[in-house]
């Protein structure tokens, strides 16, 4: 829309010909040094409406005065200048024609929003509250003055007229429609509801408790009075309305925004709830195509769809606010929110005082096609009800599995890696699927290991919990990638269909791995892992999966309620938790320690279980590292310590190693390779009490100090 549509009304500089002989001329807009408006002899106004121009500058007032007998009087108040003396004077009379519309500032600020015209300022304010996605306007001085208003700001807009339910209202609507002929892109008149009271208007609808959805449905039934089809020739001087224009106008109610990575989103009011979708997502494209069907009655083409989405992206990124998009778990201020992922888009709000289910969460949750709904949580049970559904070996294993679940319901990490070990037939896949579905139900809760880092990134961006099934080993690249995913890290890759554009992805989420062999051979992954062992299920205890899952689904709402109790306790107690030692996963330990009272665990009970598990994992990682084991065996004959070059050390270690070890891929072939392996094995050796130091001198000496009996290893 051109700026001419919002040009200031003609005032002192360009009066109407009929005004040239007047002593007083209107002043528009009101200058900052204008005198204060005087009071009226009728007393204090019951209500006052400010008329503003497109820039928000004051044009004048309309006052309503209520009489003792219940009658109402409306008095406009405008500023005038004496043509001869130059003095400014406020007068209780209306503007000369063409008169300004009420809400010109709203009209200019939302150039693509659909417009609704009502009769009277009170009805206009009420309709604005009922229709937040529309622009509401009216003209001054009642129903008989419609043709004295300046309707040119509505040029090219899609307009619906909402008349009062009486003869004067219908006459006003027709007069407005006549004024918009050849000016607005389309105009419709809504018919008042059957059996409504005489004079019924938007203010009455609001008083009756109408909802936004109900009001929008009422307007959808409006009859067209000036709505040219695309096949009609445009009037002289008028641009033909395209399908893109019509669809953009219908999108005026969208809440468009972007995230920190400048990805554009839309928040859409659908069936009494709000949905949030990326503009490039298939879900949004389907919604947009359906909107076109409903508003134009036509099937949208791919090119028009692309044009509209590009326009909406530009608005979302350049004009929309920046907000945080959350997947399954989010946070706002001191509250954590968990998306139930149901059709009503409800979420659970968790605070330090407890939790509740909200119909309209204040955070922006986005969803992926594979996400599935969580049950509505139920209070009143302890987490021990989960114990009967999982075949863990020990109490420590159960506590670690529960600790993992409590960690996943926190909005930020670092998160642990849950490693599930067990023989064939221990139910590792069922256990992993069950743990994942308690916090992040998915169409495919457990999946095969990713083929490369790109697959890992895509999975982490679309899942709250990554769960990989039946791994026989964890290659080095995957171990490194999982460490970055669990504690938070950035990944970069070349954007598809480009030569130089880089795509940066920040991901952080919990991870589940399961397999028969040890999966935590590398020290960095072992340091982040919770190893849970499953026991062999005796044939007498086996039950059909259908029966197991039926019991699980029955208990799932109560288990989720118990986990939410734990999260609330963690939020309540986290500030007072102090740990004697701070391992790599100190944030995770503090969070679960703070949640322990909500789980019914005694103080320090989880910490002891965690350290026992950590020692077990570290021992397994140590035994799997050929270099660390060789150094330990070598130092058994050098209790006083050893110093030398990497070349010398490689020769000494190789002489002691077996042929199978020396020929394996795990054994370093060069002195440089040995140096790199020692850096990686240093934490494992330190846990055993060995101190390894490298001096970057000419000889690049390595010093190894054996553990002393009076020093307890870390």
Residue pairs with C-beta under 8 A, 6 or more apart in sequence:
1 111
1 155
1 156
1 157
2 155
4 152
5 152
5 153
5 154
5 155
5 156
6 53
6 54
6 55
6 104
6 107
6 108
6 153
8 28
8 29
8 53
9 28
9 53
9 59
9 95
9 98
9 99
9 100
9 150
10 16
10 28
11 25
11 26
11 27
11 28
12 25
12 26
12 27
12 81
15 22
15 25
15 26
16 96
16 97
18 96
19 25
19 96
22 83
23 82
23 83
23 84
24 80
24 81
24 82
24 83
24 89
24 91
25 80
25 81
25 83
26 78
26 79
26 80
26 81
26 95
26 96
27 34
27 79
27 80
27 81
27 88
28 53
28 59
28 60
28 79
28 95
28 100
29 53
29 55
29 57
29 58
29 59
30 57
30 58
30 59
30 60
30 79
31 88
34 79
34 88
34 90
35 88
35 89
35 90
37 61
37 77
37 90
38 90
40 63
40 65
40 75
40 77
40 92
42 65
42 73
42 75
43 65
45 63
45 64
45 65
45 75
46 64
46 65
46 66
46 72
47 63
47 64
47 122
48 61
48 62
48 63
48 64
49 61
49 62
49 63
49 102
49 121
49 125
50 58
50 61
51 58
51 59
51 60
51 61
51 62
51 100
51 102
51 104
51 140
52 58
52 59
52 103
52 104
52 105
53 59
53 100
53 104
53 105
54 104
54 105
54 107
54 108
54 153
55 105
55 108
56 105
59 78
59 95
59 100
60 76
60 77
60 78
60 79
60 95
60 100
61 76
61 77
61 78
62 74
62 75
62 76
62 77
62 102
62 121
62 140
63 74
63 75
63 76
63 77
64 72
64 73
64 74
64 122
65 72
65 73
65 74
65 75
66 72
67 73
74 141
74 142
75 92
76 92
76 93
76 94
76 95
76 140
76 141
77 90
77 91
77 92
78 90
78 91
78 93
78 94
78 95
79 88
79 89
79 90
79 91
80 88
80 89
80 90
80 91
81 87
81 88
81 89
82 88
82 89
94 140
94 141
94 145
95 140
97 148
97 149
97 150
98 148
98 149
98 150
98 152
99 139
99 140
99 141
99 145
99 148
99 149
99 150
100 140
100 149
100 150
101 107
101 137
101 138
101 139
101 149
101 150
101 151
101 153
102 121
102 124
102 137
102 138
102 139
102 140
103 124
103 128
103 135
103 136
103 137
103 138
104 137
104 153
106 128
106 135
106 136
106 137
107 115
107 135
107 137
107 153
107 154
107 157
108 153
110 135
110 252
112 248
112 249
112 251
112 252
112 315
113 133
113 134
113 135
113 249
113 252
113 253
114 133
114 134
114 135
114 157
114 158
114 159
114 160
114 249
114 250
114 252
114 253
115 134
115 135
115 136
115 137
115 154
115 157
115 158
115 159
115 160
116 127
116 131
116 134
116 135
116 136
116 137
116 159
116 160
116 161
116 162
116 219
117 136
117 137
117 138
117 139
117 159
117 160
117 161
117 162
117 176
118 124
118 127
118 136
118 137
118 138
118 161
118 162
118 201
118 202
119 138
119 142
119 143
119 162
119 163
119 164
119 169
119 172
119 173
119 201
120 138
120 142
120 164
120 201
121 138
122 203
123 138
123 162
123 164
123 201
123 202
123 203
124 136
124 137
124 138
124 202
125 136
125 203
126 201
126 202
126 203
126 205
126 206
127 134
127 136
127 162
127 202
127 205
127 206
127 215
128 134
128 136
129 206
130 202
130 205
130 206
130 210
130 211
130 212
130 215
131 212
131 215
131 216
131 219
132 212
132 253
133 252
133 253
133 254
133 269
134 252
134 253
135 252
137 154
139 145
139 146
139 148
139 149
139 151
139 176
140 149
141 148
143 164
143 168
143 169
143 171
143 172
144 168
144 172
146 172
146 175
146 176
146 179
147 175
147 178
147 179
149 179
151 176
151 179
151 180
151 183
152 183
154 180
154 183
154 184
155 183
155 184
156 184
156 185
156 239
157 184
157 185
157 249
158 184
158 185
158 186
158 246
158 249
158 250
159 180
159 184
159 185
159 186
159 187
159 188
160 187
160 188
160 189
160 190
160 219
160 222
161 173
161 176
161 177
161 187
161 188
161 189
161 190
161 222
162 190
162 201
162 202
162 219
163 169
163 170
163 172
163 173
163 189
163 190
163 192
164 172
164 192
164 199
164 200
164 201
165 192
165 193
165 196
165 197
165 198
165 199
165 200
165 201
166 198
166 199
169 192
169 199
169 201
173 189
174 189
177 187
177 189
177 225
177 226
180 187
180 226
181 187
181 226
182 226
182 235
182 238
184 226
185 241
185 245
185 246
185 249
186 224
186 226
186 227
186 228
186 241
187 224
187 225
187 226
187 227
188 222
188 223
188 224
188 225
188 227
189 222
189 223
189 225
190 218
190 219
190 221
190 222
190 223
191 221
191 222
191 223
192 200
193 200
193 218
196 204
197 204
205 215
205 218
210 218
211 272
212 269
213 269
213 271
213 272
228 234
228 241
230 240
230 241
230 242
230 243
233 240
234 240
234 241
242 304
243 292
243 296
243 298
243 300
243 301
243 304
244 304
244 307
244 308
244 311
246 295
246 296
247 288
247 291
247 292
247 295
247 296
247 300
247 304
247 308
248 308
248 311
248 312
250 291
250 292
250 295
251 288
251 291
251 308
251 312
253 269
254 266
254 267
254 268
254 312
255 266
255 267
255 268
255 320
256 264
256 265
256 266
256 267
256 312
256 315
256 316
256 319
256 320
257 264
257 265
257 266
257 267
257 316
257 320
257 321
257 322
257 323
257 364
258 264
258 265
258 316
258 317
258 320
258 321
258 322
258 323
259 265
259 322
259 323
259 324
259 325
260 322
260 324
261 504
262 317
263 278
263 325
264 278
264 279
264 280
264 312
264 313
264 316
264 317
264 320
265 276
265 277
265 278
265 279
265 316
265 323
265 325
265 364
265 366
266 276
266 277
266 279
266 284
266 312
266 316
267 274
267 275
267 276
267 364
268 274
268 275
268 276
268 277
268 287
270 287
272 344
273 344
273 345
273 346
273 359
273 360
274 345
274 360
275 345
276 325
276 364
276 365
276 366
277 283
277 284
277 287
277 366
278 284
278 366
279 309
279 312
279 313
279 316
280 309
280 313
282 369
283 367
283 369
284 309
285 305
285 309
288 300
288 305
288 308
288 309
289 299
289 300
289 305
292 298
292 299
292 300
292 304
293 299
293 300
323 364
324 330
324 363
324 364
325 364
325 365
325 366
326 337
326 339
326 363
326 364
326 365
326 366
326 411
327 339
327 365
327 366
327 367
327 368
327 462
327 463
327 464
328 338
328 339
328 341
328 365
328 371
328 439
328 440
328 464
329 336
329 337
329 338
329 339
329 408
329 409
329 410
329 411
329 464
330 336
330 337
330 339
330 361
330 363
330 364
330 365
330 411
331 337
331 363
331 411
331 412
332 362
332 363
334 351
334 352
334 571
335 349
335 350
335 351
336 349
336 350
336 351
336 409
336 410
336 411
336 567
336 571
337 347
337 348
337 349
337 350
337 358
337 361
337 362
337 363
337 365
338 347
338 348
338 350
338 374
338 409
338 564
339 345
339 347
339 361
339 365
339 367
339 374
340 346
340 347
340 348
340 357
340 373
340 374
340 376
341 367
341 371
341 372
341 373
341 374
341 441
342 373
342 374
342 376
343 373
344 359
345 360
345 361
345 365
346 357
346 358
346 359
346 361
346 376
347 357
347 358
347 361
347 363
347 365
348 355
348 356
348 357
348 358
348 377
348 564
349 355
349 356
349 357
349 358
349 361
350 409
350 564
350 567
350 568
350 571
351 568
351 571
352 568
352 571
352 572
353 568
353 572
354 568
355 377
355 564
355 565
355 567
355 568
357 376
357 377
368 462
368 463
369 443
370 442
370 443
370 444
370 462
370 463
371 440
371 441
371 442
371 443
372 441
372 442
372 443
373 441
374 439
374 441
374 560
375 553
375 556
375 557
375 560
376 557
377 557
377 558
377 560
377 561
377 564
378 557
378 558
378 560
378 561
379 561
379 565
380 558
380 561
381 558
381 559
381 561
381 562
382 562
382 599
382 600
383 402
383 559
383 562
383 563
383 566
383 599
383 600
384 600
385 555
385 558
385 559
385 562
386 398
386 402
386 555
386 559
386 562
387 398
389 434
389 548
389 551
389 552
389 555
390 398
390 401
390 431
390 434
390 435
390 534
391 426
391 427
391 431
391 534
391 535
391 537
392 398
392 401
392 532
392 533
392 534
392 535
393 533
393 534
393 535
394 533
395 609
396 609
396 612
396 613
397 532
397 533
397 534
399 601
399 605
399 606
399 609
400 418
400 530
400 531
400 532
400 609
400 610
400 613
401 418
401 435
401 530
401 532
402 563
402 566
402 599
403 416
403 530
403 588
403 592
403 606
403 610
404 416
404 418
404 435
404 510
404 512
404 530
405 435
405 438
405 439
405 563
406 563
406 566
406 567
406 570
406 591
406 592
406 595
406 599
407 413
407 415
407 416
407 510
407 588
407 591
407 592
408 415
408 439
408 440
408 464
408 465
408 510
409 439
409 563
409 564
409 567
410 567
410 570
410 591
412 508
413 486
413 487
413 488
413 508
413 509
413 510
413 587
413 588
414 486
414 487
414 488
414 508
414 528
414 585
414 587
414 588
415 486
415 487
415 508
415 509
415 510
415 511
415 588
416 486
416 510
416 528
416 529
416 530
416 585
416 588
417 482
417 486
417 510
417 511
417 512
417 513
417 525
417 528
417 529
417 530
418 435
418 510
418 511
418 512
418 513
418 529
418 530
418 532
419 513
419 514
419 519
419 520
419 529
419 530
419 531
419 532
420 428
420 431
420 432
420 512
420 513
420 514
420 515
420 532
420 534
421 428
421 514
421 515
421 516
421 518
421 519
421 531
421 532
421 533
421 534
422 428
422 514
422 516
422 533
422 534
422 535
422 536
423 516
423 536
424 516
425 536
425 537
426 534
426 535
426 536
426 537
427 534
427 537
428 469
428 470
428 514
428 515
428 516
428 534
429 446
429 469
429 470
429 514
430 545
430 548
431 514
431 534
432 445
432 446
432 467
432 469
432 512
432 514
433 445
433 446
433 467
434 552
435 467
435 512
436 442
436 445
436 446
436 465
436 467
436 512
437 445
437 556
438 556
438 559
438 560
438 563
439 464
439 465
439 563
440 463
440 464
440 465
442 463
445 467
446 467
446 468
446 469
446 512
446 514
447 459
447 467
447 468
447 469
448 468
448 469
448 470
449 468
449 471
449 478
450 456
450 459
450 468
450 478
452 477
453 477
453 481
453 491
453 493
454 493
456 466
456 478
456 481
456 482
456 485
457 491
457 493
457 505
457 507
459 466
460 466
460 485
460 505
460 507
460 508
460 509
461 505
461 507
463 509
464 509
464 510
465 509
465 510
465 511
465 512
466 485
466 509
466 510
466 511
466 512
467 511
467 512
467 513
468 511
468 512
468 513
468 514
469 514
470 514
470 515
471 513
471 514
471 515
471 519
472 515
472 516
472 517
473 515
473 517
473 519
474 482
474 513
474 519
474 520
474 521
474 522
474 525
476 522
479 522
479 524
479 525
480 524
481 491
482 511
482 513
482 525
483 489
483 524
483 525
483 528
484 491
484 507
485 507
485 508
485 509
485 511
486 508
486 509
486 510
486 511
486 528
487 508
487 528
488 506
488 507
488 508
489 506
489 507
489 508
490 504
490 505
490 506
491 504
491 505
491 506
491 507
492 502
492 503
492 504
492 505
493 502
493 503
493 505
494 500
494 501
494 502
494 503
495 501
495 502
495 503
513 519
518 620
518 624
519 525
519 529
520 526
520 529
520 531
520 617
520 620
520 621
521 620
521 621
521 624
521 625
522 621
522 680
523 618
523 621
523 625
523 680
523 681
523 683
523 684
524 680
526 617
526 618
526 620
526 621
527 583
527 584
527 585
527 618
527 683
528 584
528 585
529 617
530 610
530 613
531 613
531 616
531 617
531 620
562 599
565 598
565 599
566 595
566 596
566 598
566 599
567 595
567 598
568 598
569 594
569 595
569 596
569 597
569 598
569 599
570 591
570 592
570 594
570 595
570 598
571 594
572 594
573 594
573 595
573 597
574 590
574 591
574 594
576 594
577 590
577 593
577 594
579 586
579 589
579 590
579 593
579 607
583 589
583 614
589 606
589 607
589 610
592 606
592 610
593 604
593 606
593 607
596 602
596 603
596 605
596 606
618 684
618 687
621 684
622 628
622 629
622 632
622 684
622 687
622 688
623 629
625 666
625 677
625 680
625 681
625 684
626 657
626 661
626 664
626 666
626 667
627 653
627 666
627 667
627 668
627 674
627 677
627 678
627 681
628 681
628 684
628 685
630 653
630 656
630 657
630 661
631 653
631 678
631 681
631 685
631 690
631 692
631 704
632 685
632 688
632 690
633 656
634 642
634 652
634 653
634 656
635 642
635 690
635 704
635 706
638 704
638 706
639 706
640 706
641 703
641 704
641 705
641 706
642 649
642 703
642 704
643 701
643 702
643 703
643 704
644 652
644 701
644 702
645 671
645 699
645 700
645 701
645 702
646 671
646 672
646 674
646 675
646 678
646 700
646 702
647 671
649 671
649 674
649 702
650 668
650 670
650 671
650 674
653 674
654 662
654 667
657 667
661 667
668 674
668 676
668 677
675 694
675 700
675 702
678 692
678 694
678 702
679 694
682 692
685 691
685 692
686 692
686 713
686 714
687 713
687 714
688 707
688 713
689 706
689 707
689 708
689 711
689 712
689 713
690 704
690 705
690 706
690 707
691 703
691 704
691 705
692 702
692 703
692 704
692 705
693 702
693 703
693 704
693 705
694 700
694 701
694 702
694 703
695 701
695 702
695 703
707 713
